[in-house]
């Protein structure tokens, strides 16, 4: 049973990826996914509870991996105990972004499913949620900067949200648009440099 089960499982997943990309989550049907996979609808429900469960099983491992990686990078970024640490954290912002971009492109198929076919799933607002998380983390970072710089009150959460949207979108818009990893790295680097220049200005970092 093990080998046949695994083989059937994989056929369903591969068929689902195709139909999700072509028709979106909402437009893809279990019946057609099963037909192209060469399995019965009954076999489908031996593997997945629903179409939502199928989509989640495909993308959740890479989403969890990204969240773990983001958390690890963010922990280092938040280690601020002096003016020197603030400068160091800001200077390594893009290197952290590049690590995340590498991961996204290593798992490009799953991330494309999320941003191009995820409407109607729990991942529908994936990019917006990333922006919110990045905004919250940046605001927390600026709060940690207050003992060393006295200009953070000039930077509103609205401005930080726009900056976060700018940098996050540069990655996922590039992915959706068919850009190469190198092109996305270049675009995101420019976006990061532009935004960092503004933060350094408000923080009065020379």
VMD Tcl script that draws the C-alpha trace (Angstrom):
set ca {
  {0.00 0.00 0.00}
  {2.81 2.41 0.90}
  {4.27 2.74 -2.59}
  {0.89 2.95 -4.36}
  {-0.38 5.41 -1.78}
  {2.64 7.68 -2.20}
  {2.45 7.48 -5.99}
  {-1.25 8.37 -6.00}
  {-0.64 11.18 -3.54}
  {2.03 12.66 -5.79}
  {-0.13 12.36 -8.92}
  {-2.94 14.27 -7.23}
  {-0.56 17.01 -6.10}
  {1.04 17.41 -9.53}
  {-2.37 17.56 -11.21}
  {-3.57 20.08 -8.62}
  {-0.60 22.37 -9.16}
  {-1.40 22.49 -12.87}
  {-5.09 23.21 -12.37}
  {-4.54 25.76 -9.61}
  {-2.12 27.70 -11.80}
  {-4.35 27.53 -14.86}
  {-7.69 28.19 -13.18}
  {-6.92 29.59 -9.75}
  {-7.99 27.87 -6.56}
  {-11.62 28.85 -6.99}
  {-11.78 27.72 -10.62}
  {-10.04 24.38 -10.14}
  {-12.31 21.39 -9.58}
  {-11.60 18.22 -7.63}
  {-13.26 16.21 -10.40}
  {-10.89 17.54 -13.07}
  {-7.85 17.26 -10.80}
  {-8.72 13.60 -10.17}
  {-9.42 12.93 -13.85}
  {-6.03 14.24 -14.93}
  {-4.33 12.40 -12.07}
  {-6.01 9.16 -13.14}
  {-7.67 8.58 -9.78}
  {-11.23 8.47 -8.50}
  {-12.87 11.13 -6.34}
  {-13.00 8.52 -3.61}
  {-9.23 8.10 -3.81}
  {-8.87 11.86 -3.48}
  {-10.64 11.87 -0.12}
  {-8.36 9.10 1.13}
  {-5.53 11.65 0.81}
  {-7.08 15.07 1.39}
  {-10.06 16.34 3.37}
  {-10.97 19.01 0.81}
  {-9.64 21.20 -1.98}
  {-8.58 23.68 0.72}
  {-6.63 20.95 2.49}
  {-4.95 19.98 -0.78}
  {-3.83 23.55 -1.49}
  {-2.57 23.95 2.06}
  {-0.63 20.67 1.94}
  {1.18 21.94 -1.17}
  {2.17 25.38 0.10}
  {2.24 25.19 3.92}
  {5.68 23.53 4.18}
  {7.38 26.37 2.30}
  {5.39 29.02 4.16}
  {6.43 27.50 7.49}
  {10.03 27.37 6.28}
  {9.93 31.02 5.31}
  {8.44 32.05 8.64}
  {11.19 30.17 10.48}
  {13.88 31.80 8.33}
  {12.32 35.25 8.75}
  {12.17 34.80 12.51}
  {15.83 33.78 12.65}
  {16.93 36.78 10.58}
  {14.72 39.11 12.59}
  {16.22 37.94 15.90}
  {19.68 38.99 14.74}
  {18.33 42.26 13.36}
  {16.75 43.17 16.72}
  {19.96 42.75 18.73}
  {20.38 46.47 19.47}
  {22.32 47.64 22.51}
  {24.20 50.67 21.16}
  {24.38 53.21 18.32}
  {26.86 50.91 16.63}
  {24.35 48.05 16.77}
  {21.68 50.25 15.16}
  {23.97 51.07 12.25}
  {25.02 47.43 11.93}
  {21.40 46.23 11.83}
  {20.46 48.76 9.15}
  {23.50 47.93 7.03}
  {22.74 44.22 7.00}
  {19.06 44.66 6.15}
  {19.54 43.78 2.50}
  {21.71 40.73 3.22}
  {18.77 39.37 5.23}
  {16.42 40.18 2.34}
  {18.69 38.34 -0.07}
  {18.59 35.19 2.09}
  {14.78 35.31 1.97}
  {14.78 35.93 -1.80}
  {17.00 32.88 -2.29}
  {14.50 30.80 -0.32}
  {11.51 32.16 -2.24}
  {13.09 31.35 -5.59}
  {14.19 27.91 -4.41}
  {10.48 27.29 -3.76}
  {9.15 29.47 -6.57}
  {6.43 27.03 -7.67}
  {4.70 27.07 -4.28}
  {5.02 30.83 -3.83}
  {3.62 31.44 -7.32}
  {0.62 29.31 -6.37}
  {0.09 31.47 -3.31}
  {0.33 34.86 -5.02}
  {-1.21 33.91 -8.37}
  {-3.81 31.29 -7.47}
  {-4.45 31.70 -3.75}
  {-7.66 33.75 -3.87}
  {-10.26 31.90 -1.81}
  {-7.71 30.17 0.41}
  {-6.28 31.01 3.83}
  {-3.25 32.37 1.94}
  {-5.26 34.95 0.00}
  {-3.72 37.84 1.95}
  {-0.26 36.31 2.26}
  {1.66 39.33 0.90}
  {-0.45 41.83 2.85}
  {0.18 39.86 6.02}
  {3.91 39.86 5.33}
  {3.77 43.65 4.97}
  {1.92 43.95 8.29}
  {4.46 41.72 10.02}
  {7.39 43.64 8.54}
  {5.77 46.93 9.59}
  {5.25 45.72 13.17}
  {8.82 44.43 13.41}
  {10.28 47.65 12.01}
  {8.26 49.74 14.45}
  {9.55 47.56 17.28}
  {13.10 48.01 15.98}
  {12.65 51.80 15.93}
  {11.37 51.65 19.49}
  {14.59 49.89 20.47}
  {16.52 52.71 18.75}
  {14.97 55.42 20.94}
  {17.66 55.32 23.66}
  {20.32 56.04 21.04}
  {18.52 58.31 18.54}
  {15.90 60.97 19.17}
  {14.23 61.23 15.78}
  {12.01 58.13 15.64}
  {8.88 60.14 16.48}
  {9.08 61.61 12.96}
  {8.53 58.18 11.46}
  {4.88 57.13 11.57}
  {3.57 53.60 11.29}
  {1.91 54.65 8.03}
  {5.26 55.56 6.50}
  {6.81 52.30 7.67}
  {3.87 50.40 6.17}
  {4.50 52.07 2.82}
  {8.20 51.22 3.01}
  {7.40 47.61 3.90}
  {4.90 47.36 1.05}
  {7.47 48.79 -1.35}
  {10.17 46.26 -0.48}
  {7.92 43.18 -0.09}
  {6.07 43.93 -3.33}
  {9.33 44.29 -5.23}
  {9.97 40.61 -4.51}
  {6.54 39.11 -5.17}
  {5.63 41.36 -8.10}
  {8.89 40.28 -9.69}
  {8.08 36.63 -9.05}
  {4.61 37.03 -10.59}
  {6.04 38.96 -13.52}
  {8.49 36.21 -14.44}
  {11.63 38.06 -13.44}
  {14.76 36.08 -12.64}
  {16.12 35.88 -9.12}
  {18.99 38.14 -10.18}
  {16.55 40.77 -11.44}
  {14.51 40.61 -8.24}
  {17.67 40.87 -6.12}
  {18.68 43.96 -8.09}
  {15.25 45.59 -7.78}
  {14.93 44.79 -4.09}
  {18.43 46.07 -3.40}
  {17.55 49.39 -5.02}
  {14.29 49.56 -3.07}
  {16.10 48.77 0.20}
  {18.81 51.36 -0.43}
  {16.19 53.98 -1.19}
  {14.22 53.22 1.98}
  {17.28 52.91 4.18}
  {18.50 56.32 3.06}
  {15.23 57.80 4.32}
  {15.41 55.99 7.66}
  {19.01 57.07 8.19}
  {18.01 60.65 7.41}
  {15.22 60.66 9.99}
  {17.41 58.92 12.55}
  {20.22 61.36 11.72}
  {22.67 58.53 11.09}
  {25.74 59.76 9.24}
}
mol new
graphics top color blue
foreach p $ca { graphics top sphere $p radius 0.5 }
foreach p [lrange $ca 0 end-1] q [lrange $ca 1 end] { graphics top cylinder $p $q radius 0.2 }
display resetview
